[in-house]
Amino acid sequence: MERRGASGPLVVKVPRWQEGLLAASVLAVSFRSSSAKNWKRNLQRPWVKPLIYGTAGAASLLVWRSSTAITFGSSSTSMKTAALALYGCGLLLDMAWSPILYGAKLVGAAAVDRAVASVALGAALPVFGISNPIAAALLLPLFAWECCGAYWTYCLWQLNRHHIRETKRRGRDNHGYNAPLGEE
């Protein structure tokens, strides 16, 4: 962030990848349907509640601002680039989870999505730690949330397997809409 003059406006330079994440999240929200809300209400859910994403944003800012220029062997890819790419991948997968689960009702695919997001963020943790140890500590809550989310979604899938099979067998969900294919 830069400040122009003593009383000038605050100018925030946002990287293109963050603009892309914002656009993807707006797009993901637009895929939710009214039948998804009804479907969500009828599911038996595990008890885990979401954690705060703010520390992850602060962690990515610390890495983005860091001057660490460690490279991978002979590769010219910097640690900062690798760390932010892994983090961005984890966030994109996290944003895809809701439309996959509640929009498309693909519970198994949503469980895989959360598991892969956990792996991406788990891989980002040590790279964040090399770039900035405080950033790694700040990323831990999001990593923990993704791991809990992967477990939660897996449990949701297991608790509702019979309901999912019945929905597919009938070819329609409980509200008269066509059921998605691809779930076992």
Phi, psi and omega per residue, in radians:
M1 nan 2.471 3.095
E2 -2.150 2.662 3.064
R3 -2.113 2.254 3.096
R4 -1.701 2.061 3.116
G5 1.203 2.979 -3.114
A6 -1.195 -0.651 -3.107
S7 -2.116 0.234 -3.131
G8 -1.252 2.998 -3.117
P9 -1.236 2.645 3.081
L10 -1.412 2.161 -3.120
V11 -1.881 2.126 3.130
V12 -1.913 2.144 3.079
K13 -1.626 2.025 -3.102
V14 -1.806 2.192 3.109
P15 -1.133 2.703 -3.119
R16 -1.016 -0.646 -3.102
W17 -1.140 -0.558 3.091
Q18 -1.262 -0.613 3.045
E19 -1.096 -0.690 3.099
G20 -1.105 -0.719 3.109
L21 -1.107 -0.703 3.115
L22 -1.121 -0.778 3.127
A23 -1.098 -0.702 3.131
A24 -1.135 -0.669 -3.136
S25 -1.203 -0.660 3.089
V26 -1.130 -0.717 3.111
L27 -1.125 -0.716 -3.129
A28 -1.102 -0.713 3.141
V29 -1.137 -0.556 -3.100
S30 -1.237 -0.277 -3.140
F31 -1.434 -0.123 -3.118
R32 -1.307 2.382 -3.135
S33 -1.995 2.945 3.108
S34 -1.177 -0.553 3.123
S35 -1.187 -0.485 3.118
A36 -1.134 -0.674 3.131
K37 -1.124 -0.770 3.119
N38 -1.145 -0.719 3.132
W39 -1.085 -0.739 -3.127
K40 -1.086 -0.730 -3.120
R41 -1.091 -0.510 -3.068
N42 -1.516 -0.085 -3.114
L43 -1.453 2.558 2.961
Q44 -1.447 2.197 -3.040
R45 -2.057 2.483 2.986
P46 -1.127 2.925 -2.960
W47 -1.522 -0.135 -3.036
V48 -1.131 2.323 3.118
K49 -1.897 2.705 -3.101
P50 -1.176 2.649 3.099
L51 -1.806 3.119 -3.063
I52 -1.394 2.372 3.096
Y53 -1.607 -0.191 -3.068
G54 -1.037 -0.676 -3.125
T55 -1.152 -0.572 3.109
A56 -1.167 -0.682 3.082
G57 -1.101 -0.732 3.089
A58 -1.123 -0.679 3.129
A59 -1.094 -0.786 -3.136
S60 -1.149 -0.602 3.088
L61 -1.133 -0.732 3.102
L62 -1.085 -0.732 3.116
V63 -1.181 -0.746 -3.139
W64 -1.045 -0.676 -3.133
R65 -1.456 -0.193 -3.074
S66 -1.189 2.687 -3.137
S67 -1.837 0.196 3.138
T68 -1.106 2.248 -3.091
A69 -2.154 0.697 3.106
I70 -1.286 2.419 -3.140
T71 -1.985 2.826 3.085
F72 -1.543 1.765 3.113
G73 0.940 -2.169 3.141
S74 -1.579 -0.024 -3.127
S75 -1.241 2.557 3.126
S76 -1.592 0.027 3.113
T77 -1.252 2.161 -3.123
S78 -1.383 2.789 3.089
M79 -1.056 -0.678 -3.126
K80 -1.068 -0.787 3.137
T81 -1.103 -0.776 3.141
A82 -1.119 -0.768 -3.128
A83 -1.077 -0.810 -3.117
L84 -1.235 -0.543 3.080
A85 -1.168 -0.770 3.100
L86 -1.109 -0.747 3.114
Y87 -1.081 -0.819 3.127
G88 -1.080 -0.695 3.086
C89 -1.067 -0.787 3.104
G90 -1.062 -0.716 3.130
L91 -1.190 -0.725 3.118
L92 -1.087 -0.732 3.094
L93 -1.141 -0.659 3.104
D94 -1.089 -0.730 3.128
M95 -1.210 -0.512 -3.134
A96 -1.300 -0.372 -3.049
W97 -1.024 -0.846 -3.071
S98 -1.072 -0.852 3.097
P99 -1.132 -0.575 3.111
I100 -1.172 -0.795 -3.081
L101 -1.340 -0.969 -3.006
Y102 -1.563 -0.514 3.118
G103 -1.426 -1.021 -3.110
A104 -1.496 -0.258 -3.126
K105 1.054 0.592 3.114
L106 -1.710 1.446 -3.008
V107 -1.126 -0.742 3.119
G108 -1.099 -0.761 3.115
A109 -1.128 -0.629 3.103
A110 -1.164 -0.644 3.091
A111 -1.129 -0.724 3.097
V112 -1.144 -0.731 3.115
D113 -0.987 -0.835 3.140
R114 -1.139 -0.651 3.127
A115 -1.132 -0.761 3.135
V116 -1.183 -0.648 3.067
A117 -1.081 -0.689 3.098
S118 -1.085 -0.733 3.132
V119 -1.127 -0.759 -3.140
A120 -1.074 -0.795 -3.138
L121 -1.239 -0.602 3.065
G122 -1.109 -0.641 3.078
A123 -1.247 -0.525 3.131
A124 -1.271 -0.517 -3.072
L125 -0.942 -0.958 -3.127
P126 -1.145 -0.562 3.117
V127 -1.210 -0.683 3.040
F128 -1.070 -0.710 -3.122
G129 -1.095 -0.649 3.093
I130 -1.204 -0.718 -3.125
S131 -1.224 -0.771 -3.127
N132 -2.822 1.902 -3.092
P133 -0.999 -0.585 3.111
I134 -1.154 -0.650 3.122
A135 -1.086 -0.694 3.113
A136 -1.090 -0.743 3.119
A137 -1.119 -0.651 3.135
L138 -1.270 -0.411 3.115
L139 -1.421 -0.323 -3.102
L140 -0.962 -0.745 3.124
P141 -1.050 -0.694 3.116
L142 -1.175 -0.714 3.094
F143 -1.065 -0.766 3.112
A144 -1.093 -0.720 3.116
W145 -1.091 -0.755 3.134
E146 -1.102 -0.722 3.100
C147 -1.120 -0.776 3.082
C148 -1.112 -0.692 3.122
G149 -1.130 -0.657 3.092
A150 -1.123 -0.777 3.115
Y151 -1.136 -0.773 -3.137
W152 -1.030 -0.808 -3.119
T153 -1.181 -0.682 3.075
Y154 -1.065 -0.788 3.111
C155 -1.098 -0.725 3.090
L156 -1.007 -0.760 3.127
W157 -1.091 -0.803 -3.114
Q158 -1.198 -0.713 -3.127
L159 -1.182 -0.426 -3.038
N160 -2.035 0.281 -3.111
R161 -0.995 -0.736 -3.128
H162 -1.129 -0.782 3.124
H163 -1.060 -0.729 -3.130
I164 -1.138 -0.745 3.112
R165 -1.104 -0.760 3.141
E166 -1.105 -0.700 3.121
T167 -1.066 -0.795 3.126
K168 -1.154 -0.716 -3.105
R169 -1.053 -0.755 3.129
R170 -1.299 -0.404 -3.138
G171 1.421 0.017 3.122
R172 -2.495 2.667 3.074
D173 -1.469 -3.122 -3.071
N174 -1.132 -0.201 -3.057
H175 -1.913 0.185 3.075
G176 1.568 0.037 3.139
Y177 -1.619 2.682 3.105
N178 -1.076 2.326 3.109
A179 -1.392 2.530 3.104
P180 -1.248 2.681 3.073
L181 -1.704 2.847 3.030
G182 1.928 -0.150 3.117
E183 -1.663 2.522 3.065
E184 -1.780 nan nan
